[in-house]
Amino acid sequence: MNQAILFNDDFSFSVEECAWCFTGQASGQKVTIYFHSAELEKLKAIDDCTKYDLEEVAELWLEKNELEGSDIHIKI
């Protein structure tokens, strides 16, 4: 199933999840996407290049997986 997602420009580090995250809208539903990575944990900020890479990772995840709930956890 090909799902479109609109990403918000609200990257932040979730201390609770120990992951960088951002929100988006997929199939009319607000979702929070968490990226779990030891390398990303070291970053103090997300630059534009990394942001676009993570958006692509999220799009690929949605192409291969069904959205269940409002949180997506991606290990990279």
N, C-alpha and C positions, 0 to 999 in steps of 0.2 A: 504494500500500500504506500503510495507516494503522499506524504504529508508536508504541507507548507508550514513554516514556522516564522514568525516575526520576532526578532530579537530586540530586547531593550538594551540600552547602553548603560547598564547598572552593575558592572562587574564589582564584586566585593569578595573579601575572604571571610568565610564562615568559620569562626573559631569552634563552634559547636560541632560542625561536620568535618573540620580540618581540611577544607577544600575551597577552591575558588568557585564562585557561582555567579549566575546571572539569570534573569527571568526572560520569559518570552510568552508568546501566545501561539498555541497549536490547536487546531480544530476548535477555535473559539474558547479554549480553556487556558487560564494562566498556569504556566509551569515554571518551576525552578530547576535549573540544570546545574548539578554539582560535578566538578571535575576533580577526581582523586588522583594525585600524582605527587611523588616525592620531589620531583624537580620543580613542579609548580608551587609547592609549599614554600620553597625557598625565596620566591619572588616577592618583592615589596609592592609591585604594581604590575599590571598587565598592559603591555604595549599593543599598538594597533595590529602588528603582524601576528602576535600570539592570539589576540582577540579573534581575528579572522580565521586562524587555524582552528581555534576551539569552536567557533560557529560551524565550521565545516564538519568537525567531528560530531557535533550535535545533529546536524542534518543527516549525516551518514547513519548515525545511531537510529534516528527516526525512520529512515528508509528500511532498516532491517528489523525493527522492533515495534511492537504495539505500545502506545501510550497507555499506561495504567496508573491512575492517580495523578497528583500534581507535582511530584518530584521525580527527577531522573538523576541517577547516580552513574557516572561513567568513569571507569578506571582506565587510566592511560599511562 
